[in-house]
Amino acid sequence: MKAVQLTSLDGPDAVALADIQAGPLGARQVRIRVEAAGLNFADLLMMDGSYQATPPTPFTMGMEAAGTVLEVDSAADGVFPGDRVLAHVSSGAFAEELVTGDANCFVIPHAMPFDAAAAFPIAYGTAHLGLSHRGRLKEGEVLMVHGAAGGVGLTAVQVGKAMGATVVATAGGGEKLEVARRAGADHLIDYRSESIRDRVKELVGGVDVVFDPVGGDAFKQSLRCINPEGRILVIGFAGGEVPQIPANILLVKNVDVIGFYWGAYAALDRETFRRSMEDLLRMYEDGKLTPHIGGRFPFSGARDAFDLLKSRKAAGKIVLTPS
Ligand SMILES: NC(=O)c1ccc[n+]([C@@H]2O[C@H](COP(=O)([O-])OP(=O)(O)OC[C@H]3O[C@@H](n4cnc5c(N)ncnc54)[C@H](OP(=O)(O)O)[C@@H]3O)[C@@H](O)[C@H]2O)c1
């Protein structure tokens, strides 16, 4: 079968379309015919080994996919041949077939397209579990989302609105902010030309929760406009700079800075993790969430897809399809 592999830790040039054997089915495992798979920033980080969970090379890339279940092990639970599912994995999603544990699969609503389902688990999962479980976001609070037109940022805007927050979106440039506005953002800040702190003060006075996948200056400015008892969720460092935290500000303002790694929750608290994904799929069925696909490429165009992700030009999620 065809698979997009990373052959060494030498950047995008090491991404190659390969012909590989489909894996055997182990205990409680499920074989999925992949119809679409989602790209993530972590795929870029893996290319030079800077992602915390980069597998040894060569390996088949891809951390999320959607498709149809072809076969299941006799001990597999809750998933049956013919089911339409989404799945999250540590690697292996950019292949015509994906073998994974039953616990990594979720049956998707009948009307959910495969590309929307492939773009769903990591971004929406991170936004929902982050904001609800770790960030304790409450109805009526003010949420600020950085990188608000990016993969996880845009889902945090939608999930924040669905949870009843007022959402302040920050992004680089008018086009991206327009995407965030259409996703439900109440206030927009262009961090290329405006001071986050000054605009927050003008627009809403201060923010209660910050969802930060960018880091660097966006994080520093968050500390300067967070309300007392506010929570800053550390989601990622797409801007490249890992922020250093002045503990005196946390003390004086009674502020929490909270790290959150969604992937770890599958093992850390399986029940909460599962409930979050089920809630999200219900919210999708109720029309509260609309995945935004910013680019579609065949497996053979994987390098172009990564170039687009790296360029910062796409909004929402980019998906790959086998053909
Ligand atoms: N903690 C978790 O469990 C978890 C889960 C998923 C993702 N993440 C992390 O969250 C971050 C974003 O992931 P993503 O999938 O949303 O990526 P993405 O789709 O590429 O979005 C990243 C956003 O960050 C902004 N950005 C600012 N400076 C940037 C730079 N120098 N290069 C690229 N983008 C820059 C961009 O928006 P502007 O152009 O508008 O600035 C872009 O839209 C990554 O660090 C990723 O590892 C963490």
The ligand as an SDF file (V2000), in Angstrom:
LIG
                    3D

 48 52  0  0  0  0  0  0  0  0999 V2000
   -0.7070   20.8470   23.5250 N   0  0  0  0  0  0  0  0  0  0  0  0
   -1.2790   20.0400   22.6510 C   0  0  0  0  0  0  0  0  0  0  0  0
   -1.8260   18.9860   22.9980 O   0  0  0  0  0  0  0  0  0  0  0  0
   -1.2530   20.4470   21.2090 C   0  0  0  0  0  0  0  0  0  0  0  0
   -2.1370   19.8820   20.2680 C   0  0  0  0  0  0  0  0  0  0  0  0
   -2.0940   20.3400   18.9470 C   0  0  0  0  0  0  0  0  0  0  0  0
   -1.1760   21.3310   18.5810 C   0  0  0  0  0  0  0  0  0  0  0  0
   -0.3180   21.8110   19.5220 N   0  0  0  0  0  0  0  0  0  0  0  0
    0.6780   22.8500   19.2030 C   0  0  0  0  0  0  0  0  0  0  0  0
   -0.0010   24.0450   18.8830 O   0  0  0  0  0  0  0  0  0  0  0  0
    0.7680   24.7950   17.9390 C   0  0  0  0  0  0  0  0  0  0  0  0
   -0.1010   25.1130   16.7360 C   0  0  0  0  0  0  0  0  0  0  0  0
   -0.4520   23.9190   16.0720 O   0  0  0  0  0  0  0  0  0  0  0  0
   -1.4320   23.9470   14.8180 P   0  0  0  0  0  0  0  0  0  0  0  0
   -1.6080   22.5420   14.3660 O   0  0  0  0  0  0  0  0  0  0  0  0
   -2.6080   24.7790   15.1160 O   0  0  0  0  0  0  0  0  0  0  0  0
   -0.5050   24.7240   13.7560 O   0  0  0  0  0  0  0  0  0  0  0  0
   -0.9320   25.7110   12.5720 P   0  0  0  0  0  0  0  0  0  0  0  0
   -2.2010   25.2440   11.9680 O   0  0  0  0  0  0  0  0  0  0  0  0
    0.2650   25.8600   11.7280 O   0  0  0  0  0  0  0  0  0  0  0  0
   -1.2380   27.0840   13.3300 O   0  0  0  0  0  0  0  0  0  0  0  0
   -0.2260   27.7610   14.0050 C   0  0  0  0  0  0  0  0  0  0  0  0
   -0.5740   29.2440   14.0330 C   0  0  0  0  0  0  0  0  0  0  0  0
    0.4370   29.8880   14.7790 O   0  0  0  0  0  0  0  0  0  0  0  0
    0.6780   31.1580   14.2560 C   0  0  0  0  0  0  0  0  0  0  0  0
    2.1210   31.4280   14.2110 N   0  0  0  0  0  0  0  0  0  0  0  0
    2.7350   32.4310   14.8560 C   0  0  0  0  0  0  0  0  0  0  0  0
    4.0400   32.4280   14.6160 N   0  0  0  0  0  0  0  0  0  0  0  0
    4.2740   31.4080   13.7710 C   0  0  0  0  0  0  0  0  0  0  0  0
    5.4420   30.9050   13.1460 C   0  0  0  0  0  0  0  0  0  0  0  0
    6.6640   31.4600   13.3560 N   0  0  0  0  0  0  0  0  0  0  0  0
    5.3190   29.8390   12.3370 N   0  0  0  0  0  0  0  0  0  0  0  0
    4.1220   29.2620   12.1400 C   0  0  0  0  0  0  0  0  0  0  0  0
    2.9720   29.6940   12.7000 N   0  0  0  0  0  0  0  0  0  0  0  0
    3.0530   30.7640   13.5030 C   0  0  0  0  0  0  0  0  0  0  0  0
    0.0910   31.1790   12.8400 C   0  0  0  0  0  0  0  0  0  0  0  0
   -0.8870   32.1820   12.8120 O   0  0  0  0  0  0  0  0  0  0  0  0
   -0.5660   33.6660   12.3100 P   0  0  0  0  0  0  0  0  0  0  0  0
    0.0590   33.5430   10.9540 O   0  0  0  0  0  0  0  0  0  0  0  0
   -1.9200   34.2600   12.3090 O   0  0  0  0  0  0  0  0  0  0  0  0
    0.3660   34.2280   13.3360 O   0  0  0  0  0  0  0  0  0  0  0  0
   -0.5800   29.8380   12.6450 C   0  0  0  0  0  0  0  0  0  0  0  0
   -1.9160   29.9820   12.1670 O   0  0  0  0  0  0  0  0  0  0  0  0
    1.9910   23.9400   17.6210 C   0  0  0  0  0  0  0  0  0  0  0  0
    3.0690   24.3570   18.4360 O   0  0  0  0  0  0  0  0  0  0  0  0
    1.5520   22.5450   17.9860 C   0  0  0  0  0  0  0  0  0  0  0  0
    2.6220   21.7040   18.3110 O   0  0  0  0  0  0  0  0  0  0  0  0
   -0.3430   21.3890   20.8170 C   0  0  0  0  0  0  0  0  0  0  0  0
  1  2  1  0
  2  3  2  0
  2  4  1  0
  4  5  1  0
  4 48  2  0
  5  6  2  0
  6  7  1  0
  7  8  2  0
  8  9  1  0
  8 48  1  0
  9 10  1  0
  9 46  1  0
 10 11  1  0
 11 12  1  0
 11 44  1  0
 12 13  1  0
 13 14  1  0
 14 15  2  0
 14 16  1  0
 14 17  1  0
 17 18  1  0
 18 19  2  0
 18 20  1  0
 18 21  1  0
 21 22  1  0
 22 23  1  0
 23 24  1  0
 23 42  1  0
 24 25  1  0
 25 26  1  0
 25 36  1  0
 26 27  1  0
 26 35  1  0
 27 28  2  0
 28 29  1  0
 29 30  1  0
 29 35  2  0
 30 31  1  0
 30 32  2  0
 32 33  1  0
 33 34  2  0
 34 35  1  0
 36 37  1  0
 36 42  1  0
 37 38  1  0
 38 39  2  0
 38 40  1  0
 38 41  1  0
 42 43  1  0
 44 45  1  0
 44 46  1  0
 46 47  1  0
M  CHG  2   8   1  16  -1
M  END
$$$$
